Amino acid sequence: MEFNGNHLIELGYRPAQWFKDAITYINENNLDEDQIREYLEDFKQPELIPLHEAPKDFIINIRAEHESEDDNVEKVIKTMKVLMKTPTLIGGAIMPDACPTGPEGQIPVGGVVVAKNAIHPGFHSADICCSVMLTDFGKVNPKDILDAAHSITHFGYGGRPRGEQMPMSQELMDAFRENYFLNDEKLISIARSHMGTQGDGNHFLFVGISKNTGNTMLVTHHGSRAPGAALYDKGMKVANRFRQDISPETLRENAWIPYDTEEGKAYWEALQLIRTWTKENHTSIHDAVLNKLEIEKENRYWNEHNFVFKDGDLFYHAKGATPLDDKFMPDITGPRLIPLNMAEPVLIVQGKTNERNLGFAPHGAGRNFSRSQHKRSMTHKTTEEIFNEETEGLDIRFYSNEIDISELPSAYKSAKNVRAQIEEYGLCEVLDEVMPYGCIMAGDVQKNAPWKKKKKYRKA
């Protein structure tokens, strides 16, 4: 009788990629029962890791201030309860700016979870190391800085065209080539072309005045662009291979890479390199503006707010939360930054780990409604009317020259309420505020996207 997969299953093995080769070997060598059992010793599978029977406890640092927030808060708590059944998790917290970001059980924006010996690519998502950097320009006219920055920065799809690219350091390219996940010449080429770019969505370049000193400050907000997205895709594939072998009950979005494996250590190193790339990206833009104006910076600091932070064998995954504890940032240079919306100040904050925050603060104002829901709610006004009402007195520019009303202040939660809850829950301390002068964002990049223009041309 020919040996087949059903026999392997009867012997207690779960279907796996090695089944085909094992079956071929057993049949070609006519192994008897004892020989089969001896041969299969090399294919012992780990015990399956079940979900937690009940969700692990998590701290709730959010409450609905009015009816329009009820649904959002309810969904955030509901998704956290499903998420906290993931086997690796031992604790979590949600911040005042929290909002759902996918199917139930997926980590919400404004969520922090602590995993033991595990890195979850789905918890940092494709926008790895989304972060903010501030440079203090001293007593310089804010319009001069915004004009200079507008001529230098790059928003929208893709990277910079040849001849306009900002250099990626040779040291970093060499480090990419030494990493299992990043040793990919196509990925490195993309990393080079995306240096000095900011993407789209809620990423921005903000200019404002320090409330304490009167100095003009430049703040940029963006993540790791296409290189980070490529690492995320690779990480999710590896994590799901582990999930199928050790915890198939875990949701695909919540799959993990065990840190104590070769893949886990290589992925952790890749995250650090993508973090370095992102910081270099911010620095390239800031330094180019300084050079154009021929001035020296007075101060600079930065922090990521969408990343994974390690403390021993514990991995803190912040999906939109500002790290406060110095142990999370190896290159600590100053306080942290919390942007709210284009018409509100960027908060400069500090804080320590306490019983409510797990060492984190909010990362912004968050949303109560999706972009499309917000747009539908504003159809009684023209885009120009909405823009003029919400940006009065500010120098607001869209790189694509198309207004994106889903990034105007009304698209976000009340900044006043988020600040009140920061204080109510004792999450961090506000040291200074960068009062808004103006900002640049991508704008509605979908409106005249290149592929839409090509489509119109083909129809014509």
PyMOL commands that set and color helices and strands:
alter all, ss='L'
color gray80, all
select helices_A, chain A and resi 5-10+19-28+33-43+67-83+121-124+142-152+170-177+185-194+225-246+252-254+262-293+326-328+371-377+383-390+405-407+409-411+415-424+450-459
alter helices_A, ss='H'
color red, helices_A
select strands_A, chain A and resi 58-60+89-99+109-116+118-119+130-136+204-210+216-222+257-258+299-311+314-319+322-323+336-338+346-350+360-361+395-398+429-441
alter strands_A, ss='S'
color yellow, strands_A
deselect
rebuild
show_as cartoon
